[in-house]
Amino acid sequence: MSTPGTALEHIFPGPSELSKLMRGHDWSSTSLGPPEGWPQGLRVPLGMMLTSRFEMWLGWGPDIAFFYNDAYVPTLGIKHPDALGQPMRVVWKEVFAAVEDRIRSVMIDGVATWDKALLLLLERNGYPEETYHTFSYSPLRGDSGAVEGLMCVVSEETERVISERRLTTLRMLADGLNGIQVRDEAMAAVRATLAANRKDFPFALIFLHDTQGQWVGQPATPDAVSLIGHDWPLAAIDDGDTGIRVDIRDIAAAVPLGAWEARATQALLVPIAQVGSKPLGAMVLGLNPHRPDDNDQ
C-alpha cells in the first residue's frame, strides 16, 4: 500500500517548483477535492504537463480550476503562485471575455482552437501589458468520455511581434527619407511613418527652429495639435540632451489614444540631429501606455 506522500508524487511527478507546490497545496478546500480521488483523465495530462519544459497550463471541472507548469510562471508574473487551483475566469479575469468563445468551443463542443500571436492585455505586472501569444486549447476527457477540462499549449511571442513592428517602422522611415533633400518632404515622410505605428507612438509632435532660433511646433499625428502649446523641455535639447522622458499625466485629457483605449502617461523628447551643428529640431513621441517599463522605446 502506498503512503500519502508516495501517492502525491505519482499524481504530481518530478522535482519542479510547481510539482512541489501542488503536492503541498490544500486541494480539499477546492472544488476538485483530494487528489487521490481525481480521475485518470486529469492525472495523466497533469503528469505530462509537469514534466514538460514547454509552456503549458490546464483547467479542469466546471470552473476550469487552473494548473500550470514552471515554464508558464513568467506569463503569470505576480499572479504566481496564487493562481494555482483558482478558477480560470479569476486568474485571467482581464482577458476572459476575449477567450471565452474559445473555451466554449472546447468545453461544450469538444473542438480544439488555435490562435497565432493573439493580442492580450495581461495584468501580470500590475498594469495592463501588451502581450502576444500563440496557443491552442484542446479538450480533456474524463473517465466517462465527456469533456471535463482543457489543455493549453502556449508560446509567448510578445518580444518578436513588437520587435518586428519596430523594425518595420524603421524600414518605412528609411525608405521614406531615401533621396530626400527638402525639409518639408522629410517631415512628410516622418509623419507618414508615425501614422502607421500608433501602438508604439500614440501621438507625435515635431519642433523645428525658425530663422530666429525659436521653436515652432507642428503635429506629426493630426490629433496631437492641441499638445503643441504644452511646456515641453525643449531648451534641454539645445543644451545637448539626447533624450528626456516626460510625465504627461497632468494633460491626460488632451492626450490622443492612438491605437489604444488607454492614454499615454509618458512622452519621449528626442533631438533631430544634424551634422556639425545644434539639433535641427526635436520630436515628442507619446509612449505606449501598455509598455511603461520598456526601455527599448
C-alpha positions as protocol buffer text, in pm:
chain_id: "A"
residue {
  index: 1
  type: MET
  ca { x: 0 y: 0 z: 0 }
}
residue {
  index: 2
  type: SER
  ca { x: 137 y: 341 z: -97 }
}
residue {
  index: 3
  type: THR
  ca { x: 175 y: 615 z: 159 }
}
residue {
  index: 4
  type: PRO
  ca { x: 2 y: 953 z: 104 }
}
residue {
  index: 5
  type: GLY
  ca { x: 338 y: 1107 z: 14 }
}
residue {
  index: 6
  type: THR
  ca { x: 407 y: 841 z: -247 }
}
residue {
  index: 7
  type: ALA
  ca { x: 59 y: 882 z: -398 }
}
residue {
  index: 8
  type: LEU
  ca { x: 109 y: 1257 z: -434 }
}
residue {
  index: 9
  type: GLU
  ca { x: 446 y: 1203 z: -603 }
}
residue {
  index: 10
  type: HIS
  ca { x: 271 y: 991 z: -864 }
}
residue {
  index: 11
  type: ILE
  ca { x: -3 y: 1249 z: -919 }
}
residue {
  index: 12
  type: PHE
  ca { x: 240 y: 1545 z: -921 }
}
residue {
  index: 13
  type: PRO
  ca { x: 560 y: 1388 z: -1057 }
}
residue {
  index: 14
  type: GLY
  ca { x: 905 y: 1541 z: -1083 }
}
residue {
  index: 15
  type: PRO
  ca { x: 1125 y: 1787 z: -892 }
}
residue {
  index: 16
  type: SER
  ca { x: 984 y: 2106 z: -1047 }
}
residue {
  index: 17
  type: GLU
  ca { x: 869 y: 2403 z: -839 }
}
residue {
  index: 18
  type: LEU
  ca { x: 506 y: 2350 z: -942 }
}
residue {
  index: 19
  type: SER
  ca { x: 516 y: 1979 z: -864 }
}
residue {
  index: 20
  type: LYS
  ca { x: 630 y: 2064 z: -512 }
}
residue {
  index: 21
  type: LEU
  ca { x: 369 y: 2339 z: -476 }
}
residue {
  index: 22
  type: MET
  ca { x: 93 y: 2106 z: -591 }
}
residue {
  index: 23
  type: ARG
  ca { x: 200 y: 1831 z: -353 }
}
residue {
  index: 24
  type: GLY
  ca { x: 174 y: 2079 z: -65 }
}
residue {
  index: 25
  type: HIS
  ca { x: -147 y: 2251 z: -179 }
}
residue {
  index: 26
  type: ASP
  ca { x: -470 y: 2208 z: 21 }
}
residue {
  index: 27
  type: TRP
  ca { x: -683 y: 2063 z: -259 }
}
residue {
  index: 28
  type: SER
  ca { x: -957 y: 1956 z: -19 }
}
residue {
  index: 29
  type: SER
  ca { x: -1056 y: 2322 z: 9 }
}
residue {
  index: 30
  type: THR
  ca { x: -1113 y: 2348 z: -367 }
}
residue {
  index: 31
  type: SER
  ca { x: -1390 y: 2222 z: -592 }
}
residue {
  index: 32
  type: LEU
  ca { x: -1164 y: 1936 z: -702 }
}
residue {
  index: 33
  type: GLY
  ca { x: -1131 y: 1769 z: -363 }
}
residue {
  index: 34
  type: PRO
  ca { x: -836 y: 1548 z: -254 }
}
residue {
  index: 35
  type: PRO
  ca { x: -603 y: 1445 z: -541 }
}
residue {
  index: 36
  type: GLU
  ca { x: -633 y: 1076 z: -457 }
}
residue {
  index: 37
  type: GLY
  ca { x: -987 y: 1086 z: -593 }
}
residue {
  index: 38
  type: TRP
  ca { x: -908 y: 1263 z: -919 }
}
residue {
  index: 39
  type: PRO
  ca { x: -989 y: 1080 z: -1245 }
}
residue {
  index: 40
  type: GLN
  ca { x: -722 y: 948 z: -1480 }
}
residue {
  index: 41
  type: GLY
  ca { x: -845 y: 1199 z: -1737 }
}
residue {
  index: 42
  type: LEU
  ca { x: -694 y: 1470 z: -1516 }
}
residue {
  index: 43
  type: ARG
  ca { x: -398 y: 1282 z: -1369 }
}
residue {
  index: 44
  type: VAL
  ca { x: -242 y: 1175 z: -1699 }
}
residue {
  index: 45
  type: PRO
  ca { x: -226 y: 1516 z: -1874 }
}
residue {
  index: 46
  type: LEU
  ca { x: -129 y: 1678 z: -1542 }
}
residue {
  index: 47
  type: GLY
  ca { x: 173 y: 1448 z: -1514 }
}
residue {
  index: 48
  type: MET
  ca { x: 267 y: 1521 z: -1877 }
}
residue {
  index: 49
  type: MET
  ca { x: 242 y: 1895 z: -1819 }
}
residue {
  index: 50
  type: LEU
  ca { x: 452 y: 1895 z: -1502 }
}
residue {
  index: 51
  type: THR
  ca { x: 735 y: 1700 z: -1665 }
}
residue {
  index: 52
  type: SER
  ca { x: 735 y: 1911 z: -1981 }
}
residue {
  index: 53
  type: ARG
  ca { x: 963 y: 2209 z: -2035 }
}
residue {
  index: 54
  type: PHE
  ca { x: 719 y: 2362 z: -2280 }
}
residue {
  index: 55
  type: GLU
  ca { x: 487 y: 2637 z: -2156 }
}
residue {
  index: 56
  type: MET
  ca { x: 154 y: 2480 z: -2061 }
}
residue {
  index: 57
  type: TRP
  ca { x: -150 y: 2514 z: -1839 }
}
residue {
  index: 58
  type: LEU
  ca { x: -463 y: 2308 z: -1798 }
}
residue {
  index: 59
  type: GLY
  ca { x: -805 y: 2367 z: -1648 }
}
residue {
  index: 60
  type: TRP
  ca { x: -1040 y: 2109 z: -1501 }
}
residue {
  index: 61
  type: GLY
  ca { x: -1402 y: 2098 z: -1393 }
}
residue {
  index: 62
  type: PRO
  ca { x: -1693 y: 2338 z: -1436 }
}
residue {
  index: 63
  type: ASP
  ca { x: -1494 y: 2634 z: -1304 }
}
residue {
  index: 64
  type: ILE
  ca { x: -1181 y: 2534 z: -1502 }
}
residue {
  index: 65
  type: ALA
  ca { x: -954 y: 2506 z: -1197 }
}
residue {
  index: 66
  type: PHE
  ca { x: -611 y: 2632 z: -1302 }
}
residue {
  index: 67
  type: PHE
  ca { x: -293 y: 2418 z: -1315 }
}
residue {
  index: 68
  type: TYR
  ca { x: 34 y: 2521 z: -1480 }
}
residue {
  index: 69
  type: ASN
  ca { x: 399 y: 2423 z: -1504 }
}
residue {
  index: 70
  type: ASP
  ca { x: 725 y: 2603 z: -1433 }
}
residue {
  index: 71
  type: ALA
  ca { x: 760 y: 2726 z: -1790 }
}
residue {
  index: 72
  type: TYR
  ca { x: 431 y: 2916 z: -1758 }
}
residue {
  index: 73
  type: VAL
  ca { x: 533 y: 3112 z: -1446 }
}
residue {
  index: 74
  type: PRO
  ca { x: 679 y: 3413 z: -1638 }
}
residue {
  index: 75
  type: THR
  ca { x: 347 y: 3457 z: -1818 }
}
residue {
  index: 76
  type: LEU
  ca { x: 163 y: 3473 z: -1487 }
}
residue {
  index: 77
  type: GLY
  ca { x: 404 y: 3723 z: -1333 }
}
residue {
  index: 78
  type: ILE
  ca { x: 272 y: 3847 z: -998 }
}
residue {
  index: 79
  type: LYS
  ca { x: -27 y: 3611 z: -1022 }
}
residue {
  index: 80
  type: HIS
  ca { x: 202 y: 3323 z: -929 }
}
residue {
  index: 81
  type: PRO
  ca { x: 164 y: 3127 z: -701 }
}
residue {
  index: 82
  type: ASP
  ca { x: -186 y: 3243 z: -602 }
}
residue {
  index: 83
  type: ALA
  ca { x: -323 y: 3133 z: -941 }
}
residue {
  index: 84
  type: LEU
  ca { x: -283 y: 2765 z: -853 }
}
residue {
  index: 85
  type: GLY
  ca { x: -623 y: 2596 z: -825 }
}
residue {
  index: 86
  type: GLN
  ca { x: -820 y: 2917 z: -886 }
}
residue {
  index: 87
  type: PRO
  ca { x: -1097 y: 2931 z: -1149 }
}
residue {
  index: 88
  type: MET
  ca { x: -958 y: 3037 z: -1484 }
}
residue {
  index: 89
  type: ARG
  ca { x: -1202 y: 3330 z: -1504 }
}
residue {
  index: 90
  type: VAL
  ca { x: -1050 y: 3460 z: -1179 }
}
residue {
  index: 91
  type: VAL
  ca { x: -686 y: 3405 z: -1280 }
}
residue {
  index: 92
  type: TRP
  ca { x: -728 y: 3582 z: -1615 }
}
residue {
  index: 93
  type: LYS
  ca { x: -1031 y: 3799 z: -1541 }
}
residue {
  index: 94
  type: GLU
  ca { x: -891 y: 4083 z: -1755 }
}
residue {
  index: 95
  type: VAL
  ca { x: -889 y: 3873 z: -2074 }
}
residue {
  index: 96
  type: PHE
  ca { x: -1151 y: 3608 z: -2000 }
}
residue {
  index: 97
  type: ALA
  ca { x: -1408 y: 3776 z: -2225 }
}
residue {
  index: 98
  type: ALA
  ca { x: -1157 y: 3773 z: -2512 }
}
residue {
  index: 99
  type: VAL
  ca { x: -1108 y: 3394 z: -2495 }
}
residue {
  index: 100
  type: GLU
  ca { x: -1445 y: 3282 z: -2363 }
}
residue {
  index: 101
  type: ASP
  ca { x: -1569 y: 3174 z: -2707 }
}
residue {
  index: 102
  type: ARG
  ca { x: -1262 y: 2953 z: -2744 }
}
residue {
  index: 103
  type: ILE
  ca { x: -1324 y: 2794 z: -2405 }
}
residue {
  index: 104
  type: ARG
  ca { x: -1684 y: 2724 z: -2504 }
}
residue {
  index: 105
  type: SER
  ca { x: -1563 y: 2562 z: -2826 }
}
residue {
  index: 106
  type: VAL
  ca { x: -1355 y: 2318 z: -2623 }
}
residue {
  index: 107
  type: MET
  ca { x: -1570 y: 2258 z: -2315 }
}
residue {
  index: 108
  type: ILE
  ca { x: -1910 y: 2245 z: -2488 }
}
residue {
  index: 109
  type: ASP
  ca { x: -1839 y: 2136 z: -2846 }
}
residue {
  index: 110
  type: GLY
  ca { x: -1518 y: 1939 z: -2786 }
}
residue {
  index: 111
  type: VAL
  ca { x: -1346 y: 2129 z: -3069 }
}
residue {
  index: 112
  type: ALA
  ca { x: -985 y: 2244 z: -3027 }
}
residue {
  index: 113
  type: THR
  ca { x: -886 y: 2603 z: -3103 }
}
residue {
  index: 114
  type: TRP
  ca { x: -575 y: 2771 z: -3243 }
}
residue {
  index: 115
  type: ASP
  ca { x: -458 y: 3133 z: -3229 }
}
residue {
  index: 116
  type: LYS
  ca { x: -138 y: 3285 z: -3364 }
}
residue {
  index: 117
  type: ALA
  ca { x: 13 y: 3590 z: -3192 }
}
residue {
  index: 118
  type: LEU
  ca { x: -316 y: 3694 z: -3030 }
}
residue {
  index: 119
  type: LEU
  ca { x: -303 y: 4031 z: -2854 }
}
residue {
  index: 120
  type: LEU
  ca { x: -392 y: 4001 z: -2484 }
}
residue {
  index: 121
  type: LEU
  ca { x: -362 y: 4286 z: -2232 }
}
residue {
  index: 122
  type: LEU
  ca { x: -243 y: 4085 z: -1932 }
}
residue {
  index: 123
  type: GLU
  ca { x: -225 y: 4236 z: -1584 }
}
residue {
  index: 124
  type: ARG
  ca { x: 72 y: 4030 z: -1474 }
}
residue {
  index: 125
  type: ASN
  ca { x: 297 y: 4316 z: -1365 }
}
residue {
  index: 126
  type: GLY
  ca { x: 48 y: 4550 z: -1202 }
}
residue {
  index: 127
  type: TYR
  ca { x: -84 y: 4714 z: -1522 }
}
residue {
  index: 128
  type: PRO
  ca { x: -250 y: 4605 z: -1850 }
}
residue {
  index: 129
  type: GLU
  ca { x: 51 y: 4492 z: -2055 }
}
residue {
  index: 130
  type: GLU
  ca { x: 62 y: 4446 z: -2433 }
}
residue {
  index: 131
  type: THR
  ca { x: 141 y: 4077 z: -2488 }
}
residue {
  index: 132
  type: TYR
  ca { x: 107 y: 3832 z: -2778 }
}
residue {
  index: 133
  type: HIS
  ca { x: 56 y: 3456 z: -2755 }
}
residue {
  index: 134
  type: THR
  ca { x: 29 y: 3165 z: -2994 }
}
residue {
  index: 135
  type: PHE
  ca { x: -171 y: 2890 z: -2828 }
}
residue {
  index: 136
  type: SER
  ca { x: -408 y: 2600 z: -2868 }
}
residue {
  index: 137
  type: TYR
  ca { x: -690 y: 2489 z: -2639 }
}
residue {
  index: 138
  type: SER
  ca { x: -755 y: 2114 z: -2659 }
}
residue {
  index: 139
  type: PRO
  ca { x: -1032 y: 1915 z: -2486 }
}
residue {
  index: 140
  type: LEU
  ca { x: -952 y: 1680 z: -2197 }
}
residue {
  index: 141
  type: ARG
  ca { x: -1197 y: 1397 z: -2137 }
}
residue {
  index: 142
  type: GLY
  ca { x: -1289 y: 1247 z: -1805 }
}
residue {
  index: 143
  type: ASP
  ca { x: -1325 y: 877 z: -1730 }
}
residue {
  index: 144
  type: SER
  ca { x: -1681 y: 881 z: -1869 }
}
residue {
  index: 145
  type: GLY
  ca { x: -1561 y: 1016 z: -2204 }
}
residue {
  index: 146
  type: ALA
  ca { x: -1721 y: 1357 z: -2160 }
}
residue {
  index: 147
  type: VAL
  ca { x: -1512 y: 1674 z: -2190 }
}
residue {
  index: 148
  type: GLU
  ca { x: -1426 y: 1788 z: -1837 }
}
residue {
  index: 149
  type: GLY
  ca { x: -1123 y: 2010 z: -1895 }
}
residue {
  index: 150
  type: LEU
  ca { x: -887 y: 2168 z: -2141 }
}
residue {
  index: 151
  type: MET
  ca { x: -514 y: 2178 z: -2208 }
}
residue {
  index: 152
  type: CYS
  ca { x: -340 y: 2492 z: -2330 }
}
residue {
  index: 153
  type: VAL
  ca { x: -1 y: 2472 z: -2500 }
}
residue {
  index: 154
  type: VAL
  ca { x: 129 y: 2823 z: -2547 }
}
residue {
  index: 155
  type: SER
  ca { x: 425 y: 3019 z: -2675 }
}
residue {
  index: 156
  type: GLU
  ca { x: 457 y: 3386 z: -2584 }
}
residue {
  index: 157
  type: GLU
  ca { x: 561 y: 3597 z: -2883 }
}
residue {
  index: 158
  type: THR
  ca { x: 549 y: 3945 z: -2734 }
}
residue {
  index: 159
  type: GLU
  ca { x: 911 y: 4038 z: -2798 }
}
residue {
  index: 160
  type: ARG
  ca { x: 906 y: 3902 z: -3154 }
}
residue {
  index: 161
  type: VAL
  ca { x: 586 y: 4085 z: -3253 }
}
residue {
  index: 162
  type: ILE
  ca { x: 693 y: 4417 z: -3103 }
}
residue {
  index: 163
  type: SER
  ca { x: 1048 y: 4393 z: -3239 }
}
residue {
  index: 164
  type: GLU
  ca { x: 919 y: 4320 z: -3589 }
}
residue {
  index: 165
  type: ARG
  ca { x: 676 y: 4612 z: -3566 }
}
residue {
  index: 166
  type: ARG
  ca { x: 955 y: 4850 z: -3465 }
}
residue {
  index: 167
  type: LEU
  ca { x: 1185 y: 4723 z: -3739 }
}
residue {
  index: 168
  type: THR
  ca { x: 905 y: 4779 z: -3991 }
}
residue {
  index: 169
  type: THR
  ca { x: 874 y: 5137 z: -3865 }
}
residue {
  index: 170
  type: LEU
  ca { x: 1247 y: 5196 z: -3906 }
}
residue {
  index: 171
  type: ARG
  ca { x: 1248 y: 5048 z: -4257 }
}
residue {
  index: 172
  type: MET
  ca { x: 949 y: 5259 z: -4354 }
}
residue {
  index: 173
  type: LEU
  ca { x: 1121 y: 5573 z: -4227 }
}
residue {
  index: 174
  type: ALA
  ca { x: 1447 y: 5487 z: -4408 }
}
residue {
  index: 175
  type: ASP
  ca { x: 1260 y: 5424 z: -4732 }
}
residue {
  index: 176
  type: GLY
  ca { x: 1062 y: 5746 z: -4694 }
}
residue {
  index: 177
  type: LEU
  ca { x: 1373 y: 5956 z: -4636 }
}
residue {
  index: 178
  type: ASN
  ca { x: 1578 y: 5794 z: -4910 }
}
residue {
  index: 179
  type: GLY
  ca { x: 1697 y: 6061 z: -5154 }
}
residue {
  index: 180
  type: ILE
  ca { x: 1502 y: 6344 z: -4989 }
}
residue {
  index: 181
  type: GLN
  ca { x: 1683 y: 6678 z: -4959 }
}
residue {
  index: 182
  type: VAL
  ca { x: 1391 y: 6913 z: -4890 }
}
residue {
  index: 183
  type: ARG
  ca { x: 1295 y: 6961 z: -4525 }
}
residue {
  index: 184
  type: ASP
  ca { x: 918 y: 6965 z: -4585 }
}
residue {
  index: 185
  type: GLU
  ca { x: 939 y: 6636 z: -4773 }
}
residue {
  index: 186
  type: ALA
  ca { x: 1141 y: 6484 z: -4490 }
}
residue {
  index: 187
  type: MET
  ca { x: 882 y: 6593 z: -4235 }
}
residue {
  index: 188
  type: ALA
  ca { x: 607 y: 6444 z: -4452 }
}
residue {
  index: 189
  type: ALA
  ca { x: 792 y: 6111 z: -4457 }
}
residue {
  index: 190
  type: VAL
  ca { x: 825 y: 6120 z: -4078 }
}
residue {
  index: 191
  type: ARG
  ca { x: 454 y: 6194 z: -4035 }
}
residue {
  index: 192
  type: ALA
  ca { x: 358 y: 5908 z: -4267 }
}
residue {
  index: 193
  type: THR
  ca { x: 579 y: 5666 z: -4074 }
}
residue {
  index: 194
  type: LEU
  ca { x: 446 y: 5766 z: -3733 }
}
residue {
  index: 195
  type: ALA
  ca { x: 86 y: 5749 z: -3853 }
}
residue {
  index: 196
  type: ALA
  ca { x: 143 y: 5383 z: -3939 }
}
residue {
  index: 197
  type: ASN
  ca { x: 255 y: 5288 z: -3587 }
}
residue {
  index: 198
  type: ARG
  ca { x: 16 y: 5430 z: -3329 }
}
residue {
  index: 199
  type: LYS
  ca { x: 85 y: 5143 z: -3088 }
}
residue {
  index: 200
  type: ASP
  ca { x: 443 y: 5233 z: -3003 }
}
residue {
  index: 201
  type: PHE
  ca { x: 381 y: 5605 z: -3051 }
}
residue {
  index: 202
  type: PRO
  ca { x: 16 y: 5701 z: -2983 }
}
residue {
  index: 203
  type: PHE
  ca { x: 94 y: 6061 z: -3076 }
}
residue {
  index: 204
  type: ALA
  ca { x: 387 y: 6265 z: -3206 }
}
residue {
  index: 205
  type: LEU
  ca { x: 493 y: 6628 z: -3243 }
}
residue {
  index: 206
  type: ILE
  ca { x: 777 y: 6785 z: -3441 }
}
residue {
  index: 207
  type: PHE
  ca { x: 951 y: 7102 z: -3325 }
}
residue {
  index: 208
  type: LEU
  ca { x: 1189 y: 7292 z: -3554 }
}
residue {
  index: 209
  type: HIS
  ca { x: 1390 y: 7611 z: -3515 }
}
residue {
  index: 210
  type: ASP
  ca { x: 1270 y: 7910 z: -3714 }
}
residue {
  index: 211
  type: THR
  ca { x: 1508 y: 8168 z: -3864 }
}
residue {
  index: 212
  type: GLN
  ca { x: 1533 y: 8345 z: -3526 }
}
residue {
  index: 213
  type: GLY
  ca { x: 1619 y: 8023 z: -3347 }
}
residue {
  index: 214
  type: GLN
  ca { x: 1278 y: 7990 z: -3180 }
}
residue {
  index: 215
  type: TRP
  ca { x: 1096 y: 7659 z: -3151 }
}
residue {
  index: 216
  type: VAL
  ca { x: 795 y: 7613 z: -3379 }
}
residue {
  index: 217
  type: GLY
  ca { x: 580 y: 7303 z: -3337 }
}
residue {
  index: 218
  type: GLN
  ca { x: 361 y: 7104 z: -3569 }
}
residue {
  index: 219
  type: PRO
  ca { x: 165 y: 6781 z: -3515 }
}
residue {
  index: 220
  type: ALA
  ca { x: 322 y: 6468 z: -3661 }
}
residue {
  index: 221
  type: THR
  ca { x: -8 y: 6290 z: -3591 }
}
residue {
  index: 222
  type: PRO
  ca { x: -309 y: 6512 z: -3669 }
}
residue {
  index: 223
  type: ASP
  ca { x: -489 y: 6456 z: -3338 }
}
residue {
  index: 224
  type: ALA
  ca { x: -191 y: 6590 z: -3139 }
}
residue {
  index: 225
  type: VAL
  ca { x: -231 y: 6953 z: -3244 }
}
residue {
  index: 226
  type: SER
  ca { x: -365 y: 7058 z: -2902 }
}
residue {
  index: 227
  type: LEU
  ca { x: -40 y: 6943 z: -2735 }
}
residue {
  index: 228
  type: ILE
  ca { x: 187 y: 7185 z: -2921 }
}
residue {
  index: 229
  type: GLY
  ca { x: 141 y: 7456 z: -2661 }
}
residue {
  index: 230
  type: HIS
  ca { x: 237 y: 7233 z: -2367 }
}
residue {
  index: 231
  type: ASP
  ca { x: 553 y: 7337 z: -2181 }
}
residue {
  index: 232
  type: TRP
  ca { x: 789 y: 7079 z: -2330 }
}
residue {
  index: 233
  type: PRO
  ca { x: 1154 y: 7099 z: -2203 }
}
residue {
  index: 234
  type: LEU
  ca { x: 1291 y: 7193 z: -2544 }
}
residue {
  index: 235
  type: ALA
  ca { x: 1575 y: 7402 z: -2401 }
}
residue {
  index: 236
  type: ALA
  ca { x: 1737 y: 7081 z: -2278 }
}
residue {
  index: 237
  type: ILE
  ca { x: 1765 y: 6964 z: -2639 }
}
residue {
  index: 238
  type: ASP
  ca { x: 1956 y: 7281 z: -2729 }
}
residue {
  index: 239
  type: ASP
  ca { x: 2181 y: 7210 z: -2432 }
}
residue {
  index: 240
  type: GLY
  ca { x: 2274 y: 6871 z: -2574 }
}
residue {
  index: 241
  type: ASP
  ca { x: 2033 y: 6633 z: -2401 }
}
residue {
  index: 242
  type: THR
  ca { x: 1986 y: 6322 z: -2614 }
}
residue {
  index: 243
  type: GLY
  ca { x: 1655 y: 6209 z: -2471 }
}
residue {
  index: 244
  type: ILE
  ca { x: 1411 y: 6310 z: -2199 }
}
residue {
  index: 245
  type: ARG
  ca { x: 1117 y: 6117 z: -2059 }
}
residue {
  index: 246
  type: VAL
  ca { x: 833 y: 6349 z: -1966 }
}
residue {
  index: 247
  type: ASP
  ca { x: 542 y: 6266 z: -1736 }
}
residue {
  index: 248
  type: ILE
  ca { x: 225 y: 6388 z: -1911 }
}
residue {
  index: 249
  type: ARG
  ca { x: -44 y: 6277 z: -1668 }
}
residue {
  index: 250
  type: ASP
  ca { x: -123 y: 6642 z: -1598 }
}
residue {
  index: 251
  type: ILE
  ca { x: -251 y: 6681 z: -1956 }
}
residue {
  index: 252
  type: ALA
  ca { x: -415 y: 6338 z: -1978 }
}
residue {
  index: 253
  type: ALA
  ca { x: -746 y: 6468 z: -2111 }
}
residue {
  index: 254
  type: ALA
  ca { x: -576 y: 6613 z: -2420 }
}
residue {
  index: 255
  type: VAL
  ca { x: -359 y: 6311 z: -2498 }
}
residue {
  index: 256
  type: PRO
  ca { x: -469 y: 6118 z: -2811 }
}
residue {
  index: 257
  type: LEU
  ca { x: -546 y: 5749 z: -2770 }
}
residue {
  index: 258
  type: GLY
  ca { x: -361 y: 5629 z: -3079 }
}
residue {
  index: 259
  type: ALA
  ca { x: -425 y: 5256 z: -3123 }
}
residue {
  index: 260
  type: TRP
  ca { x: -525 y: 5200 z: -2758 }
}
residue {
  index: 261
  type: GLU
  ca { x: -818 y: 5263 z: -2527 }
}
residue {
  index: 262
  type: ALA
  ca { x: -581 y: 5395 z: -2258 }
}
residue {
  index: 263
  type: ARG
  ca { x: -389 y: 5721 z: -2284 }
}
residue {
  index: 264
  type: ALA
  ca { x: -13 y: 5757 z: -2275 }
}
residue {
  index: 265
  type: THR
  ca { x: 124 y: 5877 z: -1941 }
}
residue {
  index: 266
  type: GLN
  ca { x: 477 y: 5941 z: -2067 }
}
residue {
  index: 267
  type: ALA
  ca { x: 635 y: 6103 z: -2370 }
}
residue {
  index: 268
  type: LEU
  ca { x: 989 y: 6090 z: -2504 }
}
residue {
  index: 269
  type: LEU
  ca { x: 1159 y: 6408 z: -2622 }
}
residue {
  index: 270
  type: VAL
  ca { x: 1444 y: 6336 z: -2867 }
}
residue {
  index: 271
  type: PRO
  ca { x: 1661 y: 6564 z: -3085 }
}
residue {
  index: 272
  type: ILE
  ca { x: 1655 y: 6570 z: -3465 }
}
residue {
  index: 273
  type: ALA
  ca { x: 2030 y: 6579 z: -3523 }
}
residue {
  index: 274
  type: GLN
  ca { x: 2224 y: 6749 z: -3798 }
}
residue {
  index: 275
  type: VAL
  ca { x: 2595 y: 6709 z: -3867 }
}
residue {
  index: 276
  type: GLY
  ca { x: 2831 y: 6961 z: -3710 }
}
residue {
  index: 277
  type: SER
  ca { x: 2568 y: 7185 z: -3555 }
}
residue {
  index: 278
  type: LYS
  ca { x: 2298 y: 7209 z: -3293 }
}
residue {
  index: 279
  type: PRO
  ca { x: 1996 y: 6984 z: -3342 }
}
residue {
  index: 280
  type: LEU
  ca { x: 1774 y: 7076 z: -3634 }
}
residue {
  index: 281
  type: GLY
  ca { x: 1475 y: 7020 z: -3411 }
}
residue {
  index: 282
  type: ALA
  ca { x: 1312 y: 6777 z: -3173 }
}
residue {
  index: 283
  type: MET
  ca { x: 1039 y: 6517 z: -3169 }
}
residue {
  index: 284
  type: VAL
  ca { x: 790 y: 6447 z: -2892 }
}
residue {
  index: 285
  type: LEU
  ca { x: 674 y: 6087 z: -2901 }
}
residue {
  index: 286
  type: GLY
  ca { x: 390 y: 5959 z: -2686 }
}
residue {
  index: 287
  type: LEU
  ca { x: 489 y: 5624 z: -2537 }
}
residue {
  index: 288
  type: ASN
  ca { x: 287 y: 5304 z: -2537 }
}
residue {
  index: 289
  type: PRO
  ca { x: 77 y: 5301 z: -2216 }
}
residue {
  index: 290
  type: HIS
  ca { x: 84 y: 4922 z: -2217 }
}
residue {
  index: 291
  type: ARG
  ca { x: 466 y: 4902 z: -2213 }
}
residue {
  index: 292
  type: PRO
  ca { x: 564 y: 5154 z: -1939 }
}
residue {
  index: 293
  type: ASP
  ca { x: 872 y: 4959 z: -1832 }
}
residue {
  index: 294
  type: ASP
  ca { x: 1004 y: 4907 z: -2185 }
}
residue {
  index: 295
  type: ASN
  ca { x: 1342 y: 5082 z: -2205 }
}
residue {
  index: 296
  type: ASP
  ca { x: 1376 y: 4995 z: -2575 }
}
residue {
  index: 297
  type: GLN
  ca { x: 1112 y: 5252 z: -2674 }
}
